[in-house]
Amino acid sequence: MDAMLARDMWKVTEPLHAVTYFAEECRTANKEAGLKGYWMGYFGSRGAPLGVVSAGTIEATFFGFHPARVRRAIPDAWGFASPEAILRVRGEAAARAMRRAFPGIEDVALTAAPQLRQVVLAAEGAGRALFAANRDLPVPEDPVEALWQATTALREHRGDGHVALLTGEGLSGLEANVLTSAVGTVQAEWLRESRGWSQEEWDEAAGALAERGLLEQGEATEEGRAFRAHIERRTDELAAPPYRVLDEPKALYGSLVPAAKALAEEMPFPNPIGLPRVG
């Protein structure tokens, strides 16, 4: 039950968090803060809680992006906008997008944000750099912004655990992308281009997965699908413990469903995140 709850909560909290990548308000805020282009905005905004860090730190924590894509944006981003300046605008922009896309978000936030903050505080930060950095940010006074910040911290908690599992299984970021596309979660071309890999690099990683018996002629084998399912199941299990602090998790989930459905309209399906539609 814990793992199923964690997965269900991911499906309803991820669309709230993901406005920061897809909503026009958020892209405009990054630009107005001084960040140049989408990818500098993405790496700078998402990485800002870590402070002025190196490209290597972003490569390691974000996982799956081509190093060259990261290094075209980091560390230059910090010369255009400080992490402190970025943090001042990213949550405000996300809250504006959430209010526009779902006018009822205020009522949801008043009850959901404090509960999700309890979950954030109950979560283990060891080995989870992106999560811990987001957890330690001040809680915004605006309830909608506080809701966004809580979903963002929990998203990074889940993601950090997922990356740990992938590396523990001996997968590189590129190989993880190739396997994800091979099981049909995200189209290969879209995922390859969004993460910045060449076709040659993609094919080389596919060959390495084939040697492990996970792919055959570019398609996931039965073993590959089982392996991917194992990773997803363990990701859910690692994300689950902090949700045990909730007295009524099903009620919280239900309260977030309408907002998640509305905010999911801000993102494409399928998407590079691999998020399915709610319901």
Secondary structure, DSSP 4 states (H G I P E B T S, - for coil): -HHHHHHHHHHHHHHHHTHHHH-HHHHHHHHHHT--HHHHHHHHHHHGGG-S--HHHHHHHH-SS-HHHHHTTTTTHHHHS-HHHHHHHHHHHHHHHHHHH-TTHHHHHHHHHHHHHHHHHHS--TT-HHHHHHHTSPPPSSHHHHHHHHHHHHHHHHHHHHHHHHHHTT--HHHHHHHHHHTTSS-HHHHHHHHT--HHHHHHHHHHHHHTTSEETTEE-HHHHHHHHHHHHHHHHHHSGGGGG-S-HHHHHHHHHHHHHHHGGGS-SS-TT-PPPP-
